[in-house]
Amino acid sequence: MPPRSTPNDPREHLARCLAEVAAGRREALRDVYDLTSAKLFGICLRILEDRVEAEDVLQEVYLAVWNKAGRFEPERASPITWLATIARNRAIDRLRALGPTRTARRDLDAAETVADEAPDALARLEAQGETARLRACLEQLEARAREAIVSAFYGGRTYDDLAEQAGVPLGTMKSTIRRGLIRLKGCLGE
């Protein structure tokens, strides 16, 4: 197998890999895994707080990627955002399936052992200036919406948790986040 080249644009490289996964190329799935597994495992572990559960969910994530890669639309979202959303949703689904009677929770300090030595996708995007642009747009949002969006999408918090913490009904929290995302999309589209 020829050595993999280092792409100049990680976002485009990851998008190409996803297109190749959609075409049924297993080597491309391995590339996607190598580029994203540390970040996606971190998301799963942050939400589930249990290493074994996070590993199981991560496997489900890549099975979903294999089956749904053809649905990825690069003009609608960055590849890492699409993948992180799958991981977040699968982890939340697993957390709900485990139910409220679950007593054993993994200490979050275990997340420190998940580090990837290579720059993660977010660091590579930041080098390209996208993250700086995202942060600038986030700063334009009202504080409540900004904090909720960051906690939900980067911190792995559920809407229920955020609503409870803020002392507002779940519907209010969902509306706050939705309005914030609409403003964020508008800002990023400028």
Helices and strands as residue ranges (DSSP letters): H 10-22, H 26-48, H 51-68, G 69-71, H 79-98, G 108-114, H 121-127, H 130-139, H 143-153, H 159-166, H 170-189
